[in-house]
């Protein structure tokens, strides 16, 4: 009799565990589907926002998580000048997470921003203009080629300003002078 009760109790415990597992699994799958739909619609959650005051302008970098599991970020750079005018520029997607965006001044005293994807020059208007690294050529009928687009010269940093990067605690933000 006691063996029969023990088997019955184990069977009940087993089916309760399997049922709980199935409920949790279904909730997980539904959550993932909802998260993927939200992301496909472009509704990205703000991962972090950090800003720095440089030459009287407020420069803010906002990173939005674009993947539910991977550290991929949509990056928006906002520059607010002394009059309060605001210019937003979407930078290239950070596909690796916590990408360092270093700021420096070039020989013309313009602000240059560099990360592992390339460089940007900060225009007087506040717009971040990508520095072209591409070369495009046209194939002529006689078989020769003609350059259509030449890469911009790589900006030379003369004065380091700082970087949007992780600090020693792992927090993302602007690190002056680094």
Secondary structure, DSSP 4 states (H G I P E B T S, - for coil): -HHHHHHHHHHHHHHHHHHHHHHHHHHHHHHHHHHHHHHHTT-PEEEEEEEEEETTEEEEEEEEE-SSSS--EEEEEEEE-TT--EEEEEEEEESSSS--EEEEE-TTS-EEEEETTEEEEE-TTS-EEEPP---EEEE-TTS-EEEEE-PPPPPPP-EEEEEEEE-TTS-EEEEET-
